[in-house]
Amino acid sequence: MRNRLLPFLSLPVLMLPAVAMAEVPSVAVDIPPVHSLVSRVMGELGSPDLVIQPGASPHGYSMRPSEARSLADADVMIFVSDELTPWLAKARETLAADADAVELMEVPGTLHLRYREGATFEAHHDEHDDHDSHDDHHEHAHAGMNPHGWLDPMNARLWLAEIAESLAARDPEHAATYRRNAQAGQWELDAMTESLSARLAQVQGTRYIVFHDAYQYFEHRFDAPASGAISLGDASTPSPARVKEIQARVARDNIQCVFREPQYNPALIESVFEGTGVKTSIVFEPLGVGLELGETLYPQLIERLGQGILQCADA
């Protein structure tokens, strides 16, 4: 009798309605470094969808259907700034109108730096807001806020907490996990920043030119200023006058390195600086090209930038 009843003992359990489990929000992000920060906060609960694929410029991009679907399906959209991706603003409003929008450069406490003027930055003054619309060579210049703020790890530290709170608002059941992961990520960034700061302090005064004006936040955090940028902040093709100004700076100030970015015309650097003796082989780029997507990409990106300056110092 007992044996005949055993199969029926489990029926009430099977017939009970399933306990509703909290659904982890669907998250869309703009660029790989933001994908990394969100991945650190989500941990094993899930992974965000990346809209702008690795190696592509965020300044101009044509979404594929799968990326548009990621926007349309998103509960939360986390992005750097409309200044970085102006084309994404309209797509976000059209496809992700119901998603919570988290613009990281608008998070209270985020460090904002203004675009520098001129190929060698000599016309720039942080304290002034009244930028001219043209530089000394009548080349169109960027005015206003420089949106590459993720390259300051202290901005990223702040954003981890904001990402956690945004996800917690959508998914209260996992709020503690999001916050715990964010705090662990902050501790990791603190340790990395302290270590890299100590190493870069040993090579202060390294003279280098960047490909485009994207690194000001990194330079500011680690007191490692560049001597100029070949291109503007959106990596547009530089004018002949701008190139000439950079060449003069290289010759005058004994520049040690001109950093290249793999996604932008490496032949330009070779043609402009051939025969000058300046080192042009070091890759210095802001998005983590070639690094594996995931939570480790962001700290690896910052470390790689630091290693670029250390290599230049040894050139």
PALO-77109 format. One record per residue (C-alpha): residue number from 0; residue in three letters; chain; x, y, z. Coordinates in pm, 1 decimal. Each point is the difference from the previous one (the first is absolute). Layout:
+-----+-----+----+----------+----------+----------+
:   i :  aa : ch :        x :        y :        z :
+-----+-----+----+----------+----------+----------+
: NUM : ala :  A :        X :        Y :        Z :
...
+-----+-----+----+----------+----------+----------+
//
This chain:
+-----+-----+----+----------+----------+----------+
:   i :  aa : ch :        x :        y :        z :
+-----+-----+----+----------+----------+----------+
:   0 : met :  A :      0.0 :      0.0 :      0.0 :
:   1 : arg :  A :    277.3 :    235.2 :     91.6 :
:   2 : asn :  A :    180.4 :    -68.4 :   -327.2 :
:   3 : arg :  A :   -313.7 :     64.9 :   -204.5 :
:   4 : leu :  A :    -42.6 :    338.5 :    162.0 :
:   5 : leu :  A :    354.6 :    121.9 :    -66.5 :
:   6 : pro :  A :    -60.7 :    106.3 :   -362.9 :
:   7 : phe :  A :   -289.5 :    215.3 :    113.9 :
:   8 : leu :  A :    186.8 :    172.7 :    279.8 :
:   9 : ser :  A :    184.5 :    217.2 :   -249.7 :
:  10 : leu :  A :   -310.7 :    106.8 :   -188.4 :
:  11 : pro :  A :    -91.9 :    292.3 :    227.4 :
:  12 : val :  A :    352.5 :    133.3 :    -38.4 :
:  13 : leu :  A :    -11.7 :    -31.5 :   -377.9 :
:  14 : met :  A :   -343.6 :    155.4 :    -19.3 :
:  15 : leu :  A :     88.3 :    301.1 :    213.4 :
:  16 : pro :  A :     40.4 :    322.6 :   -202.1 :
:  17 : ala :  A :    363.5 :     85.4 :    -65.1 :
:  18 : val :  A :    145.0 :    263.6 :    226.7 :
:  19 : ala :  A :     56.1 :    313.5 :   -206.8 :
:  20 : met :  A :    370.0 :     70.1 :    -30.7 :
:  21 : ala :  A :    120.0 :    353.2 :    -51.3 :
:  22 : glu :  A :    102.1 :     56.4 :   -359.6 :
:  23 : val :  A :    341.3 :    154.5 :    -49.6 :
:  24 : pro :  A :    -37.5 :    317.0 :   -207.9 :
:  25 : ser :  A :     99.2 :      0.1 :   -364.5 :
:  26 : val :  A :    280.1 :    255.6 :    -28.0 :
:  27 : ala :  A :    141.1 :    166.7 :   -311.4 :
:  28 : val :  A :    326.0 :    196.0 :      7.8 :
:  29 : asp :  A :    186.3 :    211.1 :   -251.8 :
:  30 : ile :  A :    374.6 :    -79.8 :      7.9 :
:  31 : pro :  A :    222.4 :   -285.0 :    125.4 :
:  32 : pro :  A :    133.9 :    184.5 :    310.2 :
:  33 : val :  A :   -357.8 :     61.5 :    117.5 :
:  34 : his :  A :    -83.9 :   -362.0 :    -81.0 :
:  35 : ser :  A :    287.5 :    -96.0 :    229.4 :
:  36 : leu :  A :   -120.1 :    214.8 :    290.8 :
:  37 : val :  A :   -357.5 :   -127.2 :    -31.6 :
:  38 : ser :  A :    126.3 :   -357.9 :    -23.6 :
:  39 : arg :  A :    189.5 :     51.9 :    325.8 :
:  40 : val :  A :   -319.1 :    111.4 :    172.8 :
:  41 : met :  A :   -224.9 :   -269.6 :   -148.6 :
:  42 : gly :  A :    247.7 :   -278.6 :     67.5 :
:  43 : glu :  A :   -150.0 :   -344.9 :    -41.6 :
:  44 : leu :  A :   -352.6 :    138.1 :    -23.7 :
:  45 : gly :  A :     33.8 :     94.9 :   -364.3 :
:  46 : ser :  A :    185.2 :    193.5 :   -266.2 :
:  47 : pro :  A :    -84.4 :    324.0 :   -182.6 :
:  48 : asp :  A :    -47.0 :     28.3 :   -376.3 :
:  49 : leu :  A :    260.3 :    207.9 :   -182.3 :
:  50 : val :  A :   -132.9 :    240.8 :   -263.0 :
:  51 : ile :  A :    329.8 :    126.1 :   -146.9 :
:  52 : gln :  A :    221.5 :   -292.6 :    -84.7 :
:  53 : pro :  A :    369.4 :    -21.4 :     97.3 :
:  54 : gly :  A :    228.2 :    188.6 :   -234.4 :
:  55 : ala :  A :   -270.2 :    237.5 :   -126.6 :
:  56 : ser :  A :      6.0 :    372.7 :     62.7 :
:  57 : pro :  A :   -277.8 :    120.9 :    232.1 :
:  58 : his :  A :      2.8 :    339.3 :   -170.8 :
:  59 : gly :  A :   -182.6 :   -140.6 :   -301.9 :
:  60 : tyr :  A :   -153.6 :   -345.6 :    -33.5 :
:  61 : ser :  A :   -269.0 :   -184.5 :   -198.6 :
:  62 : met :  A :   -178.8 :   -250.8 :    218.6 :
:  63 : arg :  A :    -65.3 :   -350.9 :   -120.2 :
:  64 : pro :  A :   -351.1 :   -148.3 :     42.9 :
:  65 : ser :  A :    113.1 :   -204.9 :    299.5 :
:  66 : glu :  A :    130.5 :    312.7 :    172.1 :
:  67 : ala :  A :   -323.0 :    186.7 :    -69.8 :
:  68 : arg :  A :   -188.9 :   -291.3 :    156.2 :
:  69 : ser :  A :    218.3 :     23.9 :    309.1 :
:  70 : leu :  A :   -106.7 :    361.7 :     36.7 :
:  71 : ala :  A :   -365.2 :    -84.1 :    -56.4 :
:  72 : asp :  A :     10.2 :   -280.2 :    259.5 :
:  73 : ala :  A :    189.8 :    196.7 :    263.4 :
:  74 : asp :  A :   -144.0 :     71.7 :    343.3 :
:  75 : val :  A :    304.7 :    216.1 :     76.4 :
:  76 : met :  A :    222.7 :    188.8 :   -245.4 :
:  77 : ile :  A :    338.5 :    103.7 :    141.5 :
:  78 : phe :  A :    217.6 :    227.8 :   -210.7 :
:  79 : val :  A :    276.6 :    254.7 :     40.2 :
:  80 : ser :  A :   -145.5 :    314.4 :   -150.8 :
:  81 : asp :  A :   -195.4 :    138.4 :   -292.5 :
:  82 : glu :  A :    312.0 :    205.1 :    -75.8 :
:  83 : leu :  A :    193.6 :   -321.6 :    -61.8 :
:  84 : thr :  A :   -271.5 :   -168.5 :   -207.1 :
:  85 : pro :  A :   -234.7 :    267.9 :   -136.2 :
:  86 : trp :  A :   -141.7 :   -244.0 :   -256.3 :
:  87 : leu :  A :   -109.5 :   -232.6 :    281.4 :
:  88 : ala :  A :   -228.6 :    257.8 :    162.5 :
:  89 : lys :  A :   -265.3 :    -24.0 :   -271.5 :
:  90 : ala :  A :     24.2 :   -378.1 :    -17.8 :
:  91 : arg :  A :    -38.5 :    -19.5 :    376.4 :
:  92 : glu :  A :   -308.2 :    218.2 :     -4.8 :
:  93 : thr :  A :   -152.6 :   -203.9 :   -282.0 :
:  94 : leu :  A :     91.5 :   -353.0 :    103.6 :
:  95 : ala :  A :     47.2 :     19.7 :    376.7 :
:  96 : ala :  A :   -247.4 :    265.8 :    103.9 :
:  97 : asp :  A :   -127.8 :   -214.4 :    290.0 :
:  98 : ala :  A :    344.6 :    -93.4 :    131.1 :
:  99 : asp :  A :    160.9 :    169.0 :    297.8 :
: 100 : ala :  A :    273.8 :    221.3 :   -147.7 :
: 101 : val :  A :    320.5 :     37.0 :    201.1 :
: 102 : glu :  A :    235.1 :    263.3 :   -145.4 :
: 103 : leu :  A :    322.2 :    -54.9 :    188.2 :
: 104 : met :  A :    154.3 :    341.4 :    -61.1 :
: 105 : glu :  A :   -305.5 :    147.9 :    173.3 :
: 106 : val :  A :     51.6 :   -199.7 :    320.6 :
: 107 : pro :  A :     50.2 :    251.4 :    285.3 :
: 108 : gly :  A :    364.5 :     31.0 :     97.1 :
: 109 : thr :  A :    135.3 :   -103.1 :   -341.1 :
: 110 : leu :  A :    311.7 :    192.2 :    -99.0 :
: 111 : his :  A :    -58.3 :    211.9 :   -312.6 :
: 112 : leu :  A :    288.8 :    132.9 :   -205.6 :
: 113 : arg :  A :    -37.3 :    230.6 :   -295.4 :
: 114 : tyr :  A :    141.0 :    -70.7 :   -342.4 :
: 115 : arg :  A :    343.6 :    146.6 :    -54.3 :
: 116 : glu :  A :     66.5 :    235.2 :   -288.3 :
: 117 : gly :  A :    269.3 :    -10.1 :   -261.1 :
: 118 : ala :  A :    212.1 :   -292.5 :   -112.1 :
: 119 : thr :  A :    240.8 :     52.3 :    289.9 :
: 120 : phe :  A :   -262.2 :    108.6 :    258.1 :
: 121 : glu :  A :    179.7 :    327.5 :     68.0 :
: 122 : ala :  A :   -312.4 :    212.3 :    -54.6 :
: 123 : his :  A :   -206.6 :   -190.7 :    259.0 :
: 124 : his :  A :    -89.4 :    130.7 :    344.9 :
: 125 : asp :  A :   -212.9 :   -221.1 :    224.1 :
: 126 : glu :  A :   -144.5 :    289.4 :    191.2 :
: 127 : his :  A :   -158.2 :    165.3 :   -304.7 :
: 128 : asp :  A :   -327.1 :   -103.1 :   -161.7 :
: 129 : asp :  A :     13.9 :    246.8 :   -288.7 :
: 130 : his :  A :    162.5 :   -218.9 :   -266.6 :
: 131 : asp :  A :     45.6 :    136.7 :   -348.5 :
: 132 : ser :  A :   -160.1 :   -203.2 :   -275.0 :
: 133 : his :  A :    331.2 :    -18.4 :   -192.7 :
: 134 : asp :  A :    359.7 :    -57.2 :    100.0 :
: 135 : asp :  A :    302.3 :    194.6 :   -118.7 :
: 136 : his :  A :     -9.4 :   -171.6 :   -338.3 :
: 137 : his :  A :   -373.6 :     50.3 :    -57.2 :
: 138 : glu :  A :    -60.8 :   -371.3 :     40.3 :
: 139 : his :  A :   -331.1 :    -96.1 :    157.5 :
: 140 : ala :  A :     61.1 :    -63.8 :    370.3 :
: 141 : his :  A :   -200.2 :   -178.7 :    261.6 :
: 142 : ala :  A :   -132.5 :    224.4 :    272.9 :
: 143 : gly :  A :   -161.5 :    -96.9 :    325.7 :
: 144 : met :  A :     24.2 :   -321.1 :    197.0 :
: 145 : asn :  A :    237.0 :   -276.3 :   -101.4 :
: 146 : pro :  A :   -214.4 :   -317.0 :     28.9 :
: 147 : his :  A :    282.2 :   -255.3 :     35.1 :
: 148 : gly :  A :    -49.6 :     -2.0 :    377.0 :
: 149 : trp :  A :     28.7 :   -376.6 :     44.3 :
: 150 : leu :  A :    378.8 :     33.4 :    -31.3 :
: 151 : asp :  A :     11.1 :    139.8 :    352.6 :
: 152 : pro :  A :    -35.1 :   -306.8 :    225.6 :
: 153 : met :  A :   -140.6 :    221.3 :    274.6 :
: 154 : asn :  A :   -291.0 :     82.4 :   -230.0 :
: 155 : ala :  A :    -37.6 :   -371.6 :    -65.1 :
: 156 : arg :  A :      6.1 :    -62.1 :    375.3 :
: 157 : leu :  A :   -290.6 :    239.0 :     44.6 :
: 158 : trp :  A :   -189.4 :   -151.0 :   -291.5 :
: 159 : leu :  A :     17.9 :   -351.8 :    144.4 :
: 160 : ala :  A :   -216.8 :    116.2 :    289.6 :
: 161 : glu :  A :   -243.6 :    176.5 :   -234.4 :
: 162 : ile :  A :    -28.5 :   -309.2 :   -219.2 :
: 163 : ala :  A :    -71.8 :   -212.4 :    308.1 :
: 164 : glu :  A :   -275.1 :    234.9 :    117.2 :
: 165 : ser :  A :   -157.3 :     15.6 :   -346.3 :
: 166 : leu :  A :    -13.4 :   -378.6 :    -22.7 :
: 167 : ala :  A :   -120.5 :    -30.6 :    358.9 :
: 168 : ala :  A :   -292.5 :    230.5 :    -77.8 :
: 169 : arg :  A :   -108.5 :   -238.1 :   -276.2 :
: 170 : asp :  A :     86.6 :   -316.3 :    188.4 :
: 171 : pro :  A :    -32.2 :     52.1 :    377.8 :
: 172 : glu :  A :     37.0 :   -372.3 :     73.4 :
: 173 : his :  A :    363.0 :      9.3 :   -118.0 :
: 174 : ala :  A :     79.4 :    348.1 :    130.2 :
: 175 : ala :  A :    244.6 :   -128.0 :    260.7 :
: 176 : thr :  A :    192.4 :   -194.5 :   -264.0 :
: 177 : tyr :  A :     27.5 :    300.5 :   -230.7 :
: 178 : arg :  A :    123.3 :    219.9 :    283.5 :
: 179 : arg :  A :    244.7 :   -260.3 :    126.2 :
: 180 : asn :  A :    144.8 :    -50.1 :   -347.8 :
: 181 : ala :  A :     29.9 :    376.0 :    -52.4 :
: 182 : gln :  A :    185.9 :     43.2 :    326.7 :
: 183 : ala :  A :    241.2 :   -281.1 :    -87.0 :
: 184 : gly :  A :     58.7 :    165.7 :   -336.6 :
: 185 : gln :  A :     71.9 :    330.5 :    171.9 :
: 186 : trp :  A :    260.7 :   -161.1 :    224.4 :
: 187 : glu :  A :    164.9 :   -152.7 :   -307.7 :
: 188 : leu :  A :     11.6 :    338.3 :   -175.0 :
: 189 : asp :  A :    146.1 :    163.1 :    310.9 :
: 190 : ala :  A :    283.1 :   -253.4 :     13.7 :
: 191 : met :  A :     70.0 :     26.4 :   -373.6 :
: 192 : thr :  A :     -0.9 :    382.0 :      6.3 :
: 193 : glu :  A :    238.1 :     13.9 :    295.2 :
: 194 : ser :  A :    239.9 :   -246.5 :   -161.3 :
: 195 : leu :  A :     -2.5 :    167.6 :   -341.4 :
: 196 : ser :  A :     35.0 :    347.3 :    151.1 :
: 197 : ala :  A :    315.5 :   -109.0 :    182.3 :
: 198 : arg :  A :    152.5 :   -142.6 :   -317.4 :
: 199 : leu :  A :    -87.0 :    297.4 :   -220.3 :
: 200 : ala :  A :    137.9 :    240.1 :    260.7 :
: 201 : gln :  A :    342.3 :   -143.6 :    -84.2 :
: 202 : val :  A :    -26.5 :    111.1 :   -364.4 :
: 203 : gln :  A :   -157.9 :    343.7 :     33.6 :
: 204 : gly :  A :     96.3 :    228.0 :   -284.6 :
: 205 : thr :  A :    -26.0 :   -268.0 :   -268.7 :
: 206 : arg :  A :    -64.4 :    187.7 :   -325.7 :
: 207 : tyr :  A :   -258.9 :   -158.4 :   -226.0 :
: 208 : ile :  A :   -264.3 :     83.9 :   -261.1 :
: 209 : val :  A :   -334.2 :   -184.1 :    -13.5 :
: 210 : phe :  A :   -193.7 :    -75.4 :   -315.4 :
: 211 : his :  A :   -317.7 :    176.2 :    107.9 :
: 212 : asp :  A :    -96.9 :    206.0 :    301.1 :
: 213 : ala :  A :   -168.2 :   -276.8 :    198.4 :
: 214 : tyr :  A :    236.8 :    -50.8 :    292.2 :
: 215 : gln :  A :    -27.3 :    317.2 :    203.6 :
: 216 : tyr :  A :   -172.7 :   -174.1 :    292.6 :
: 217 : phe :  A :    272.3 :   -263.4 :     20.8 :
: 218 : glu :  A :    270.7 :    266.8 :    -29.7 :
: 219 : his :  A :   -163.9 :    206.7 :    273.4 :
: 220 : arg :  A :    -43.0 :   -289.6 :    243.6 :
: 221 : phe :  A :    355.6 :   -127.7 :    -36.2 :
: 222 : asp :  A :    175.0 :    336.7 :    -53.6 :
: 223 : ala :  A :    132.1 :   -112.5 :   -337.9 :
: 224 : pro :  A :    -93.6 :    275.4 :   -247.7 :
: 225 : ala :  A :     29.6 :    -51.3 :   -373.6 :
: 226 : ser :  A :    181.3 :    260.0 :   -209.9 :
: 227 : gly :  A :   -268.3 :      7.9 :   -268.3 :
: 228 : ala :  A :   -242.9 :   -196.1 :   -215.4 :
: 229 : ile :  A :     14.9 :    -64.0 :   -371.9 :
: 230 : ser :  A :   -378.3 :      2.9 :    -33.3 :
: 231 : leu :  A :   -294.3 :    159.5 :    176.1 :
: 232 : gly :  A :   -202.7 :   -173.9 :    268.8 :
: 233 : asp :  A :   -222.2 :   -173.9 :   -254.3 :
: 234 : ala :  A :    304.5 :   -141.4 :   -185.2 :
: 235 : ser :  A :    -89.2 :    188.2 :   -318.4 :
: 236 : thr :  A :    268.3 :     38.9 :   -266.1 :
: 237 : pro :  A :    238.4 :    278.9 :    105.2 :
: 238 : ser :  A :     58.0 :    298.8 :   -221.8 :
: 239 : pro :  A :    342.6 :     47.4 :   -162.4 :
: 240 : ala :  A :     56.1 :    299.3 :    229.3 :
: 241 : arg :  A :    -64.3 :   -213.0 :    309.1 :
: 242 : val :  A :    239.5 :   -269.5 :   -121.1 :
: 243 : lys :  A :    264.2 :    264.5 :    -65.6 :
: 244 : glu :  A :    -43.7 :    136.5 :    352.6 :
: 245 : ile :  A :     45.7 :   -348.9 :    147.8 :
: 246 : gln :  A :    310.7 :    -60.1 :   -211.6 :
: 247 : ala :  A :    148.6 :    325.2 :    125.6 :
: 248 : arg :  A :    -73.8 :    -98.9 :    360.1 :
: 249 : val :  A :    167.2 :   -337.5 :    -48.0 :
: 250 : ala :  A :    314.8 :    163.5 :   -133.9 :
: 251 : arg :  A :      9.2 :    286.0 :    250.6 :
: 252 : asp :  A :    -67.2 :   -193.9 :    320.3 :
: 253 : asn :  A :    174.8 :   -328.2 :    -76.2 :
: 254 : ile :  A :   -323.1 :   -201.7 :     22.2 :
: 255 : gln :  A :     74.1 :   -360.9 :     89.2 :
: 256 : cys :  A :   -310.3 :   -173.9 :   -135.0 :
: 257 : val :  A :   -301.2 :     49.8 :   -222.9 :
: 258 : phe :  A :   -262.2 :   -252.8 :    104.6 :
: 259 : arg :  A :   -209.9 :   -181.5 :   -257.5 :
: 260 : glu :  A :   -359.2 :   -125.7 :     12.0 :
: 261 : pro :  A :    -66.4 :   -316.4 :   -202.7 :
: 262 : gln :  A :   -346.1 :    108.2 :   -116.6 :
: 263 : tyr :  A :    121.6 :    330.8 :   -145.5 :
: 264 : asn :  A :    225.6 :     30.6 :   -306.3 :
: 265 : pro :  A :    340.3 :   -123.0 :    126.3 :
: 266 : ala :  A :    148.4 :     93.8 :   -337.5 :
: 267 : leu :  A :    -51.3 :    366.4 :     90.8 :
: 268 : ile :  A :    238.0 :    -28.8 :    294.6 :
: 269 : glu :  A :    260.0 :   -183.0 :   -205.9 :
: 270 : ser :  A :    -11.3 :    254.8 :   -281.0 :
: 271 : val :  A :      3.9 :    304.9 :    228.3 :
: 272 : phe :  A :    276.5 :   -109.1 :    235.5 :
: 273 : glu :  A :    220.7 :   -218.7 :   -219.0 :
: 274 : gly :  A :    364.5 :     85.6 :     47.6 :
: 275 : thr :  A :    -51.6 :    207.2 :    314.9 :
: 276 : gly :  A :    130.7 :   -265.9 :    237.1 :
: 277 : val :  A :   -314.0 :     21.1 :    212.0 :
: 278 : lys :  A :   -139.3 :   -334.7 :    115.2 :
: 279 : thr :  A :   -333.8 :    -74.5 :   -173.4 :
: 280 : ser :  A :    -61.0 :   -367.6 :     75.6 :
: 281 : ile :  A :   -179.1 :     27.4 :    337.6 :
: 282 : val :  A :   -376.9 :    -51.3 :     -7.5 :
: 283 : phe :  A :   -191.3 :    243.3 :    219.3 :
: 284 : glu :  A :   -376.7 :    -22.9 :    -39.0 :
: 285 : pro :  A :   -300.4 :     75.9 :    223.8 :
: 286 : leu :  A :   -245.2 :   -286.9 :    -55.8 :
: 287 : gly :  A :    183.6 :   -322.7 :     79.6 :
: 288 : val :  A :     43.9 :   -122.0 :   -357.3 :
: 289 : gly :  A :    132.4 :   -355.1 :      4.9 :
: 290 : leu :  A :    -92.7 :    -61.2 :    363.5 :
: 291 : glu :  A :   -259.1 :   -262.1 :     87.1 :
: 292 : leu :  A :   -342.6 :    140.8 :     76.8 :
: 293 : gly :  A :   -100.8 :    -32.1 :    362.0 :
: 294 : glu :  A :     68.3 :    136.9 :    344.5 :
: 295 : thr :  A :    380.2 :     -9.8 :    -34.8 :
: 296 : leu :  A :     10.3 :    213.8 :   -315.7 :
: 297 : tyr :  A :    -21.1 :    335.1 :    179.8 :
: 298 : pro :  A :    290.0 :    -46.0 :    244.8 :
: 299 : gln :  A :    206.6 :   -158.1 :   -276.8 :
: 300 : leu :  A :    -67.5 :    303.0 :   -220.5 :
: 301 : ile :  A :    120.7 :    246.1 :    263.3 :
: 302 : glu :  A :    303.9 :   -213.4 :     76.8 :
: 303 : arg :  A :     81.9 :    -22.9 :   -372.0 :
: 304 : leu :  A :     -6.2 :    378.3 :    -36.2 :
: 305 : gly :  A :    239.7 :     27.4 :    290.4 :
: 306 : gln :  A :    227.8 :   -258.7 :   -154.6 :
: 307 : gly :  A :      3.2 :    201.5 :   -322.4 :
: 308 : ile :  A :    142.8 :    301.9 :    181.4 :
: 309 : leu :  A :    250.2 :   -218.0 :    185.2 :
: 310 : gln :  A :    117.1 :   -149.8 :   -330.8 :
: 311 : cys :  A :     28.4 :    347.1 :   -150.1 :
: 312 : ala :  A :    213.0 :    114.4 :    292.8 :
: 313 : asp :  A :    243.4 :   -281.9 :    -77.8 :
: 314 : ala :  A :     15.8 :     87.4 :   -370.4 :
+-----+-----+----+----------+----------+----------+
//
